Amino acid sequence: MHATAALPEAAARANSTRNGDTLHIALEGNWRLGQTPPAIDALLASQSSPAEPLRDVAFDSSKLGAWDSSLLLFLVRCEAVCAAQHVTLRDDGLPTQLPRLLALARAVPERAQPHLAVTPNPVTRLGIAAVHGWDATRASITFLGDVMLALFGVVTRRVPVRWRDFWVVVQRNSSGALPIVTLIALLVGIIIAFLGVVVLQRFGAGYFVSYLAGFGMLREMGALMTGIIMAGRTGAAFAAELGSMKITEEIDAFTTFGISPIEYLVLPRVLGLFFMMPLLTIYADAIGILGGMLVSALMLDLSFKQFFTGLLAAVTIGDALLGVCKGVVFGFIIGVSGCMKGLQAGSNASAVGQAATSAVVLGITLIISANAVIDWLAALLNI
C-alpha cells in the first residue's frame, strides 16, 4: 500500500496590475485564518506615484478559492488605507456576500475603551437627556415611516406578506386572548353598572343605568381596557420575541442576507393585531354590557327587555363605531410599539426584560393619549 500525501492548500495571493488610474487586485488561492495576508500598503505603494496618483481600486475574484473572515479583514484594511489616500474602493468584483459583510462591519462601531465614570452636573445631565430624547424620537419616526412604507407596499402588492406568521398572530390574539378579555370586560361592565345604580338611585333615575353601561362600554371602556390588556399581553410578547432575536444576532443575519426585518418580522405582527383588535373590542363591548345587564337585573329588578329598550333608546350606532375605530388605532399602536422596542433592544442579559417593559409602558401611554385625541375630535365633529 502506498500512502498518499495531502496536497497543500494554495496560499492566499493578491496580484496587482495598473490600468490607467485604476489598480486591479486579483485575489487568488484559499484565504484562511492563520495565513499571513498580503500587505495592501505594499501593493498600493508599488503601483502609485506622485505624478500619476491612483483613483480607484478594483478586485478580480475569478480565481479565488475558499475564504473565511481573513479575507474580510484584508478588505477592511484595504478600505482604511484607501480612505487615508483618498482612493475609491470598488466592490463590484467581489463575491456577492462580501459587500454585505463589509457594510455590516462599517455599521458596527468599534468598542470604546473603558474609562472612569465622571458624575455630570445637572446641566450636563439635562443636555444628555435631551440628546437621548431626540435620538429616540428620530428613531421612532424612522421606524414608523418604514412600517408605513411596508404597508403601502402590501397595498400595492410589491411587498409579500408572510401569511403563516399572520395567522399565528391572529390565533394568539383571538382564542388565546378571549379568557383575559372576557374576565376584564365583565368586571368593568359590572363596576360601571354598579356605580351607576348607586348614583342614579339617589335621583330616582335608576332606569338609565342601561344608558350608562352601554355608552361607557361602547365609546370608552371596551376599546380602552382591551387595548391596555393587549399592550401588556401581546405588546410585551412582540418585544420579547424580537429582543431575543436581536440578542442572538438573528436580526443581523436577516439584514446581511438582504431580508428586511420590517417586512419579514414586523409586518405580519402589526397586520394580525390590526385586524383582531376591532373584533376583540366588539366582543368586550358585548361582555361588558352583559355584566351591566346582570347588575341591573339583580339590584333594580329590570328585565332584560327593559334594559335593552333603554340601551337602544339612548345609544346610537355611531357610539359603537367610534369604539371600533379606537380598537383599530389601538391595535396599530400596540403592534408598532412592541416591535419597535424589540428591534431596539440592547445586547446584554437584561435587554429582553427592558424591551418588554418599555413596550408596555409606551403602548399604554400612547393608547391613553390616542383615546383622548379621538374623544376630542369626536366632540368637535359632534359624533
C-alpha positions, 0 to 999 in steps of 0.5 A: 500500500502506498500512502498518499500525501495531502496536497497543500492548500494554495496560499492566499495571493493578491496580484496587482496590475495598473490600468490607467488610474485604476489598480486591479487586485486579483485575489487568488488561492484559499484565504484562511485564518492563520495565513499571513495576508498580503500587505495592501500598503505594499501593493498600493505603494508599488503601483502609485506615484506622485505624478500619476496618483491612483483613483480607484481600486478594483478586485478580480475574484475569478480565481479565488478559492475558499475564504473565511473572515481573513479575507474580510479583514484584508478588505477592511484594511484595504478600505482604511488605507484607501480612505487615508489616500483618498482612493475609491474602493470598488466592490463590484468584483467581489463575491456577492456576500462580501459587500454585505459583510463589509457594510455590516462591519462599517455599521458596527462601531468599534468598542470604546475603551473603558474609562472612569465614570465622571458624575455630570452636573445637572446641566450636563445631565439635562443636555444628555437627556435631551440628546437621548430624547431626540435620538429616540424620537428620530428613531421612532419616526424612522421606524414608523415611516418604514412600517408605513412604507411596508404597508403601502407596499402590501397595498400595492402588492410589491411587498409579500406578506408572510401569511403563516406568521399572520395567522399565528398572530391572529390565533394568539390574539383571538382564542388565546386572548378571549379568557383575559378579555372576557374576565376584564370586560365583565368586571368593568361592565359590572363596576360601571353598572354598579356605580351607576345604580348607586348614583342614579338611585339617589335621583330616582333615575335608576332606569338609565343605568342601561344608558350608562353601561352601554355608552361607557362600554361602547365609546370608552371602556371596551376599546380602552381596557382591551387595548391596555390588556393587549399592550401588556399581553401581546405588546410585551410578547412582540418585544420579547420575541424580537429582543431575543432575536436581536440578542442572538444576532438573528436580526443581523443575519436577516439584514446581511442576507438582504431580508428586511426585518420590517417586512419579514418580522414586523409586518405580519405582527402589526397586520394580525393585531390590526385586524383582531383588535376591532373584533376583540373590542366588539366582543368586550363591548358585548361582555361588558354590557352583559355584566351591566345587564346582570347588575341591573337585573339583580339590584333594580329588578329590570328585565332584560327587555327593559334594559335593552329598550333603554340601551337602544333608546339612548345609544346610537350606532355611531357610539359603537363605531367610534369604539371600533375605530379606537380598537383599530388605532389601538391595535396599530399602536400596540403592534408598532410599539412592541416591535419597535422596542424589540428591534431596539433592544440592547445586547446584554442579559437584561435587554429582553426584560427592558424591551418588554417593559418599555413596550408596555409602558409606551403602548399604554401611554400612547393608547391613553393619549390616542383615546383622548385625541379621538374623544376630542375630535369626536366632540368637535365633529359632534359624533 
